[in-house]
Amino acid sequence: MGKTSAEQGRTAREAVDTLINNLNSNKYLFSILVTALTTKIVHPKVDIRNHQSALENSYSNRSTDQQHVTPQLKRLGLTHCATSGMESGRNFERPLPLGLDFPSRPQGKGNRESLLGLLHAVQVEGADPEELLTYLFYRDFTSRKVANYSYDPPKGTTVAQVMVMLTSHFSGARGQGKSRLPVLALQAIYLAMGNEVSRYQRKTVAPLNRHTANDKKGFIGDIQVNDGDVPFEGVEVKDGHPITPEMVTALPQKLQGFQVDRYYILSTAENCIKVGEENAVEAAIEKVRQATGCEIIANGLIRTLWYYLRLLTDPDEVVRNYTDLMATDQDVRDQQRHLWGEILDAQRAEALCE
């Protein structure tokens, strides 16, 4: 006996819930599913299990996602991949229909069965793709609202305590978005320095771009300080990669013709400058300075954080800024927010014991 419409709806929603609960490990499945459901709404006769143009009665999930779906998901602030779900999840890009027997093993318990079951429900059992898409967006949006924590940061923190909190967060975080955290820490410090350090008074700290969009016109790095309408200072963070001469010589193009006063290249690697290339980096810095007039500083990220924090009279402001950025930044993941909340709780508990 077939399923009733109520049973079918309940099963489909349970499958959506499974995918949403596993988004941290497999957000590309979300993108693939959104593209398939959208295609079914626009082109009802297409078999959405046939995700490549070479298959019969098919469409291209990858190109549809790249050209239409991912750009819209980005604008709406919903879960998305860098370009498309199929590109991120290569194990689903085989030239086979996405039937219930499709051979794949994505991470996350129940993810495979949920995605393939939803496509089967729409294509074979007549489930409503518009209703499923609406529920999928609703669950993604509400899960993000829940994840935007509103923590009460501790008060009276010292520079040393702030450094322990930040480095603990950097080292303990896992998954995509981890490399965003040092950028948020620097942004938090720059926002605080604008109130205290004379160099940055009457300057403005530009809002952060998305993590993959820093090379757009008028933006010169991960962090940017403006003097009026033009860049005054820029910072680029190299996560896990030591600084090389090539990174320095690429700067004139990044500066886009602006007369930038100072530019930092900061590395999270243990050796911030590639071993054996220290002299070459210094030579490249001098060559670019003479060509552009920009003072370039190549340094370690942690060392720079220490230096900047020591300039501030109120380290608490950095913690508050970082917490606000953690709560709202679209490139941060729930696990990283959870971890920061635990670090804040631990710091408050330590303060009570003193």
SULDAGI-V887250 format. One record per residue. N is the residue number from 1. OMEGA is omega as a letter, one per 20 degrees, with the letter a starting at -180 (none if undefined). BURIAL is + if it has 16 or more other ideal C-beta (glycine too) atoms within 10 Angstrom, else -. D_LAST is the distance of its C-alpha to the last C-alpha in Angstrom with 2 decimals. Layout:
N_OMEGA_BURIAL_D_LAST + N_OMEGA_BURIAL_D_LAST
This chain:
1_r_-_67.36 + 2_a_-_65.39 + 3_r_-_62.15 + 4_a_-_62.28 + 5_r_-_60.89 + 6_r_-_57.95 + 7_r_-_57.21 + 8_r_+_57.64 + 9_r_+_55.24 + 10_r_-_52.63 + 11_r_+_52.94 + 12_r_+_52.76 + 13_r_+_49.65 + 14_r_-_47.99 + 15_r_+_48.89 + 16_r_+_47.37 + 17_r_+_44.15 + 18_r_+_44.05 + 19_r_+_44.44 + 20_a_+_41.77 + 21_a_+_39.26 + 22_a_+_39.98 + 23_a_+_40.01 + 24_a_+_37.26 + 25_a_-_39.59 + 26_a_+_42.97 + 27_r_+_43.09 + 28_r_+_46.52 + 29_r_+_47.97 + 30_a_+_46.95 + 31_r_+_48.86 + 32_a_+_51.87 + 33_r_+_52.05 + 34_a_+_51.75 + 35_a_+_54.55 + 36_a_+_56.73 + 37_r_+_56.37 + 38_r_+_57.00 + 39_a_+_60.07 + 40_r_+_61.40 + 41_a_-_61.13 + 42_a_-_62.94 + 43_a_-_65.38 + 44_a_-_65.97 + 45_r_-_68.60 + 46_r_+_66.39 + 47_a_+_65.18 + 48_r_+_61.46 + 49_a_+_61.21 + 50_a_+_63.39 + 51_r_+_60.77 + 52_a_+_62.85 + 53_a_-_66.00 + 54_r_-_68.04 + 55_a_+_67.83 + 56_r_-_70.29 + 57_a_-_69.50 + 58_r_+_66.18 + 59_r_+_63.83 + 60_r_+_61.38 + 61_a_+_57.85 + 62_a_+_56.44 + 63_r_-_58.38 + 64_r_+_58.03 + 65_a_+_54.27 + 66_a_+_54.13 + 67_a_-_56.46 + 68_a_-_55.56 + 69_a_+_52.74 + 70_r_+_49.81 + 71_r_-_50.34 + 72_r_-_50.28 + 73_r_+_47.19 + 74_a_+_45.40 + 75_a_-_46.55 + 76_a_-_45.37 + 77_r_-_41.93 + 78_a_+_42.73 + 79_r_+_42.22 + 80_r_+_44.49 + 81_a_+_45.21 + 82_a_-_45.82 + 83_r_+_49.58 + 84_r_+_50.69 + 85_a_+_49.77 + 86_r_+_52.71 + 87_r_+_51.74 + 88_a_+_48.21 + 89_a_+_49.44 + 90_a_-_52.36 + 91_r_-_52.97 + 92_a_+_54.34 + 93_r_+_56.71 + 94_a_-_59.54 + 95_r_-_63.00 + 96_r_+_62.99 + 97_r_+_62.71 + 98_r_+_59.31 + 99_a_-_60.79 + 100_a_-_59.14 + 101_a_-_60.08 + 102_a_+_58.70 + 103_r_-_57.24 + 104_r_+_53.60 + 105_r_-_50.23 + 106_r_+_47.43 + 107_r_-_43.86 + 108_a_+_42.47 + 109_r_-_43.94 + 110_a_+_46.91 + 111_a_+_46.95 + 112_a_+_50.42 + 113_a_-_51.98 + 114_a_+_50.45 + 115_a_+_51.73 + 116_r_+_55.16 + 117_r_+_55.46 + 118_r_+_54.82 + 119_r_+_57.44 + 120_a_+_59.84 + 121_a_+_59.19 + 122_a_+_60.11 + 123_a_+_63.00 + 124_a_-_64.60 + 125_r_-_63.50 + 126_r_-_63.59 + 127_a_+_59.96 + 128_a_+_59.40 + 129_a_+_57.68 + 130_r_-_56.80 + 131_r_-_55.07 + 132_r_+_53.10 + 133_r_+_52.15 + 134_r_-_50.96 + 135_r_+_48.81 + 136_r_+_47.48 + 137_r_+_46.40 + 138_a_-_44.94 + 139_r_+_42.78 + 140_a_+_41.63 + 141_a_-_40.80 + 142_r_-_38.94 + 143_r_-_36.94 + 144_r_-_35.84 + 145_r_-_34.88 + 146_a_-_32.69 + 147_a_-_31.08 + 148_a_-_30.13 + 149_r_-_26.62 + 150_a_-_25.01 + 151_r_+_21.25 + 152_a_-_18.76 + 153_r_+_16.86 + 154_r_+_13.17 + 155_r_-_12.80 + 156_a_-_11.50 + 157_r_+_11.99 + 158_r_-_13.21 + 159_a_+_16.60 + 160_r_-_15.47 + 161_r_+_13.30 + 162_r_+_16.35 + 163_r_+_18.62 + 164_r_+_16.93 + 165_a_+_17.16 + 166_a_+_20.75 + 167_r_-_22.00 + 168_r_+_20.65 + 169_r_+_22.61 + 170_a_+_25.65 + 171_a_-_25.84 + 172_a_-_25.14 + 173_r_+_27.53 + 174_r_-_31.03 + 175_r_-_34.41 + 176_a_+_36.23 + 177_a_+_34.18 + 178_a_+_31.68 + 179_r_+_33.27 + 180_a_+_32.64 + 181_r_+_28.85 + 182_r_+_28.91 + 183_r_+_31.36 + 184_r_+_29.09 + 185_r_+_26.22 + 186_r_+_28.72 + 187_r_+_30.03 + 188_a_+_26.59 + 189_r_+_26.20 + 190_r_+_29.79 + 191_r_+_29.35 + 192_a_+_26.47 + 193_r_+_28.51 + 194_r_+_31.37 + 195_a_-_29.58 + 196_a_-_28.45 + 197_a_-_30.68 + 198_a_-_34.20 + 199_a_-_35.89 + 200_r_+_34.98 + 201_a_-_35.63 + 202_r_-_38.66 + 203_r_+_38.34 + 204_r_-_37.56 + 205_a_+_35.69 + 206_r_+_38.04 + 207_a_-_36.96 + 208_r_+_36.63 + 209_r_+_39.74 + 210_a_-_39.80 + 211_a_+_38.88 + 212_a_-_42.59 + 213_a_-_44.03 + 214_a_+_42.88 + 215_a_-_46.38 + 216_a_-_47.98 + 217_r_-_49.88 + 218_a_-_47.87 + 219_a_+_44.61 + 220_a_+_43.99 + 221_r_+_40.86 + 222_r_+_37.71 + 223_r_+_36.15 + 224_r_+_38.40 + 225_a_+_38.08 + 226_r_+_41.21 + 227_a_-_42.94 + 228_a_-_44.95 + 229_a_-_46.68 + 230_r_-_46.56 + 231_r_+_44.00 + 232_a_+_42.31 + 233_r_+_39.81 + 234_r_+_39.36 + 235_r_+_37.07 + 236_a_+_38.10 + 237_r_+_35.75 + 238_a_+_37.33 + 239_r_+_35.39 + 240_a_-_36.00 + 241_r_-_39.05 + 242_a_+_39.33 + 243_a_+_41.02 + 244_r_+_44.79 + 245_a_+_47.56 + 246_r_-_48.87 + 247_a_+_45.71 + 248_a_+_46.20 + 249_r_+_49.93 + 250_a_-_49.38 + 251_a_+_47.54 + 252_r_-_50.64 + 253_r_-_51.49 + 254_a_+_47.96 + 255_r_+_48.09 + 256_r_-_51.17 + 257_r_-_52.80 + 258_r_+_49.98 + 259_a_-_49.28 + 260_a_+_45.61 + 261_a_-_43.81 + 262_r_-_41.24 + 263_r_+_40.54 + 264_r_+_37.74 + 265_a_+_38.32 + 266_a_+_35.02 + 267_r_+_34.89 + 268_a_+_32.25 + 269_a_-_34.32 + 270_r_-_33.14 + 271_a_-_36.06 + 272_r_+_36.08 + 273_a_+_39.73 + 274_a_+_42.22 + 275_r_-_42.91 + 276_a_-_46.23 + 277_a_+_46.44 + 278_a_-_44.30 + 279_r_-_47.42 + 280_r_+_48.98 + 281_r_+_45.94 + 282_r_-_46.02 + 283_r_-_49.75 + 284_r_+_49.34 + 285_a_+_46.72 + 286_a_-_49.15 + 287_a_-_52.05 + 288_r_+_50.29 + 289_a_-_49.09 + 290_a_-_52.67 + 291_a_-_53.96 + 292_a_+_51.47 + 293_a_-_49.81 + 294_r_+_46.38 + 295_a_-_43.73 + 296_r_+_42.30 + 297_r_-_39.04 + 298_a_+_38.53 + 299_r_-_35.04 + 300_a_+_32.33 + 301_a_+_30.22 + 302_r_+_26.82 + 303_a_-_27.76 + 304_r_+_28.80 + 305_r_+_25.61 + 306_a_-_23.68 + 307_a_-_26.28 + 308_a_+_26.30 + 309_a_+_22.54 + 310_r_-_22.60 + 311_a_-_25.24 + 312_r_+_23.08 + 313_a_-_21.12 + 314_r_-_19.42 + 315_r_+_18.25 + 316_a_+_17.27 + 317_r_+_21.04 + 318_r_+_21.67 + 319_r_+_19.41 + 320_r_+_21.26 + 321_a_+_24.58 + 322_r_+_24.09 + 323_r_+_23.18 + 324_r_+_26.31 + 325_r_+_28.43 + 326_a_+_27.31 + 327_a_+_28.35 + 328_a_-_31.76 + 329_a_+_32.97 + 330_r_-_36.00 + 331_r_+_35.61 + 332_a_+_32.22 + 333_a_+_32.48 + 334_a_+_30.82 + 335_a_+_29.21 + 336_r_+_27.47 + 337_r_+_26.26 + 338_a_-_24.99 + 339_r_+_23.08 + 340_r_+_21.47 + 341_r_+_20.42 + 342_r_-_18.78 + 343_r_+_16.91 + 344_r_+_15.73 + 345_a_-_14.70 + 346_a_-_12.72 + 347_r_+_10.88 + 348_r_-_10.22 + 349_r_-_9.06 + 350_r_-_6.57 + 351_r_-_5.35 + 352_a_-_5.58 + 353_a_-_3.79 + 354_none_-_0.00
